Amino acid sequence: MIVLRSILFNIAFYLNLIGRMILFSPYYFLAERKAAWSVPKNWVLANHWLQEKIVGTTFEIEGLENIPQGGYIFAPKHQSFWDAYALLPWLDDPFYILKRELMWIPLFGQYVSKMEMIPVDRGAKGKVMAAVLERTKKEIAKGRQLIIYPEGTRRPAGAPPSYKYGIARLYRDLDVPVVPVVMHPGLFWPRRKFMRYPGHFKVQILPPIEPGMDPDVFMEKLVEVMETASDKLLVETIRANPQVPLRAEARRRFAELTAAPSEAAPH
């Protein structure tokens, strides 16, 4: 039954994507940019509804009161394609620094361009990266929210942390708060898998780390805050969803945490 539901959801997911891109393109491209955000944000909400009705996966968000006004860096854990889009409805005017190849995808690239995302060649250095930083500063100055994944790429739930120092440089150069976010959607929507599992999980938006700290001190704090909260949430999520099959990383980390005196011992 789970296999059938996963197949049905994947079909519905892409039909929802393609259908909405075609149906709402006239409005999307003619509307003012911020007003046009309603199209992708409603697509996200429709995906959440489809996932709940077809698969039986639900979630809740804790800590919305921790989201500041204006420009900031939104720094979520990244485990699944789910967290690449799922929180957009709760952000005012977000943007990504993304690989330029995505801009070449027909129609999708035009959608991304409309939202004034910042494309970059991943191998770029020197003047190119300086130009990307200047563009990022301009977007932040407009009150927008930069979404960046501190570990750089998707990692399975329970995997050892692998934070990239790039977020510390952005924290220093942009001089705005960083909002850490922890969650474990990878237990229900595993990376590089078509399976989707039923259950319930939490997204925790943690208090922002205010600007002005030394980048090294900031980096230490970010890792400590996120990993401590992530470990607690991993134990809670697995215990609340015993039906979900665990990958080796999650099983190993859960065993380490529950065997220790404190279930939330940091890595």
C-alpha positions in Angstrom: 0.0 0.0 0.0 2.8 2.4 0.8 4.4 1.7 -2.6 1.1 2.5 -4.3 0.6 5.6 -2.4 4.2 6.7 -3.1 3.6 6.2 -6.8 0.3 8.1 -6.8 1.8 11.0 -4.8 4.8 11.3 -7.2 2.4 11.4 -10.2 0.2 14.0 -8.4 3.2 16.0 -7.4 4.5 16.5 -10.9 1.1 16.9 -12.5 0.4 19.7 -9.9 3.7 21.3 -10.8 3.3 21.2 -14.6 -0.4 22.0 -14.5 0.1 25.1 -12.3 3.1 26.3 -14.3 1.0 26.2 -17.5 -2.3 27.4 -16.1 -1.0 30.3 -14.0 1.9 31.5 -16.2 0.0 34.4 -17.7 -0.8 35.8 -14.2 2.7 34.9 -12.9 4.6 36.7 -15.6 2.3 39.7 -15.8 1.9 40.3 -12.1 4.3 42.4 -9.9 7.0 40.2 -8.6 5.9 40.0 -4.9 2.3 39.4 -5.9 3.4 36.6 -8.2 4.8 34.8 -5.2 1.2 33.6 -4.6 1.6 31.1 -7.4 4.5 29.0 -6.1 3.4 29.5 -2.5 -0.1 28.1 -3.3 1.6 25.2 -5.2 3.5 24.4 -2.0 0.3 24.4 0.0 -1.3 22.1 -2.5 1.7 19.7 -2.3 1.2 19.6 1.5 -2.5 18.7 1.0 -1.6 16.0 -1.5 1.0 14.5 0.7 -1.4 14.4 3.7 -4.3 12.9 1.7 -2.4 10.5 -0.5 0.5 9.4 1.8 -0.7 10.4 5.2 2.3 12.6 6.1 1.6 15.7 8.2 3.8 18.3 9.9 3.6 21.2 12.3 5.8 24.3 12.6 7.1 25.5 16.0 8.8 28.9 16.5 7.2 31.1 13.9 7.5 33.8 16.4 11.3 33.6 16.0 11.2 34.9 12.4 12.4 38.5 12.4 11.1 41.3 10.2 13.1 42.4 7.1 16.2 40.8 5.7 17.9 37.8 7.3 19.5 34.4 6.5 17.2 31.4 6.8 19.3 28.4 7.6 17.5 25.0 7.5 18.7 21.5 7.8 18.6 19.9 4.3 17.6 16.3 4.1 15.0 16.0 1.3 13.6 17.7 -1.7 10.7 18.5 0.7 12.6 21.1 2.6 13.7 22.8 -0.6 10.2 24.3 -1.0 8.0 23.4 1.9 8.5 26.5 4.1 8.1 29.2 1.3 4.6 30.1 2.3 5.9 31.3 5.7 8.6 33.5 4.3 7.8 37.0 3.0 10.1 37.3 0.0 12.8 34.6 0.0 15.6 34.1 -2.5 18.3 31.5 -3.2 21.8 31.6 -4.5 21.5 28.7 -7.0 23.5 26.9 -9.6 23.1 28.6 -13.0 22.2 25.4 -14.8 18.8 25.6 -13.2 18.1 28.7 -15.1 18.4 26.8 -18.4 15.4 24.5 -17.7 12.5 25.5 -20.0 9.8 27.5 -18.2 11.2 26.6 -14.7 14.2 28.8 -15.5 11.9 31.7 -16.4 9.9 31.2 -13.2 13.1 31.3 -11.1 14.3 34.4 -13.0 11.0 36.2 -12.3 11.7 35.9 -8.5 15.2 37.4 -9.0 17.2 34.5 -7.6 21.0 34.7 -7.9 22.5 32.2 -10.3 26.2 31.3 -9.9 28.7 28.9 -11.4 29.7 26.6 -8.5 33.3 26.8 -9.6 33.3 30.6 -9.7 35.9 32.5 -7.7 37.3 36.0 -7.4 35.4 38.8 -9.2 32.4 36.5 -9.9 31.9 35.7 -6.3 32.4 39.3 -5.3 29.6 40.3 -7.7 27.4 37.6 -6.3 28.0 39.0 -2.8 27.1 42.5 -3.9 23.9 41.3 -5.5 23.0 39.4 -2.3 23.6 42.5 -0.3 21.2 44.4 -2.5 18.5 41.8 -2.2 18.9 41.6 1.6 18.7 45.4 1.7 15.2 45.1 0.1 14.1 43.1 3.1 14.4 39.7 1.5 15.3 36.4 3.1 18.3 34.4 1.8 17.7 30.7 2.1 21.0 28.8 2.5 21.6 25.3 3.8 24.6 25.4 6.3 25.7 21.9 5.3 25.6 22.7 1.6 23.7 19.6 0.3 21.2 17.1 1.4 22.3 14.7 4.1 20.4 11.8 5.6 18.7 12.2 9.0 21.2 11.3 11.7 24.3 11.7 9.5 27.3 13.4 11.2 27.2 17.2 10.7 29.2 18.7 7.9 28.7 22.4 8.1 30.4 24.6 5.4 32.1 27.8 6.5 30.5 29.8 3.7 27.5 30.6 5.9 29.9 32.3 8.5 31.3 34.5 5.7 27.8 35.5 4.6 26.9 36.2 8.3 29.9 38.5 8.5 29.5 40.2 5.2 25.7 40.6 5.2 25.4 41.7 8.9 21.9 40.3 9.4 20.4 37.7 11.8 20.7 34.0 11.0 17.6 31.9 11.7 18.5 28.2 12.3 15.8 25.6 11.4 15.8 21.9 12.3 13.6 19.1 11.0 13.7 15.5 9.8 11.6 15.3 6.6 14.2 12.9 5.3 12.7 10.1 7.4 9.4 10.5 5.4 10.8 11.6 2.1 14.3 10.1 1.7 16.7 11.7 -0.7 17.1 9.9 -4.0 14.2 7.6 -3.2 10.7 7.6 -4.7 9.2 6.2 -1.4 7.0 8.5 0.7 6.1 7.3 4.3 3.2 8.3 6.4 3.6 9.9 9.8 4.0 13.3 11.6 7.0 15.5 12.2 7.9 18.9 13.5 9.8 21.8 12.0 11.5 23.9 14.6 12.4 27.5 13.8 15.0 28.4 16.5 15.7 31.9 17.9 17.8 34.0 15.5 21.6 34.4 16.0 22.0 38.2 15.9 24.7 39.8 13.8 28.0 41.1 15.1 29.7 38.0 16.4 33.2 36.9 15.3 32.6 34.4 12.3 34.4 31.6 14.1 32.4 32.1 17.3 29.2 32.3 15.2 30.0 29.1 13.4 30.6 27.2 16.7 27.3 28.5 18.1 25.4 27.7 14.9 26.6 24.1 14.9 26.0 23.6 18.7 22.5 25.1 18.6 21.4 23.3 15.5 22.9 19.9 16.3 21.6 19.9 19.9 18.0 20.8 18.7 18.3 18.3 15.8 19.3 15.4 18.1 16.4 16.1 20.5 14.0 16.3 17.6 15.4 13.1 15.9 14.7 11.1 19.1 11.2 12.6 19.4 10.4 12.0 15.8 11.5 8.4 15.7 9.7 7.5 18.9 6.5 9.2 17.6 6.7 7.3 14.3 7.9 3.7 15.0 6.4 2.6 11.6 9.0 4.6 9.6 11.9 2.5 8.3 15.2 4.0 9.4 18.4 4.3 7.3 21.6 3.2 8.9 22.6 6.8 9.8 19.3 7.5 11.7 19.3 4.1 13.4 22.9 4.5 14.6 22.4 8.1 15.8 19.2 7.2 17.6 21.0 4.3 19.4 23.8 6.6 20.4 21.4 9.2 21.8 19.1 6.9 23.7 22.0 4.9 25.2 23.6 8.1 26.6 22.6 9.7 29.9 21.2 12.6 27.9 19.1 11.9 24.9 20.2 15.2 23.4 24.0 14.8 23.7 25.5 16.8 20.8 27.7 15.2 18.2 
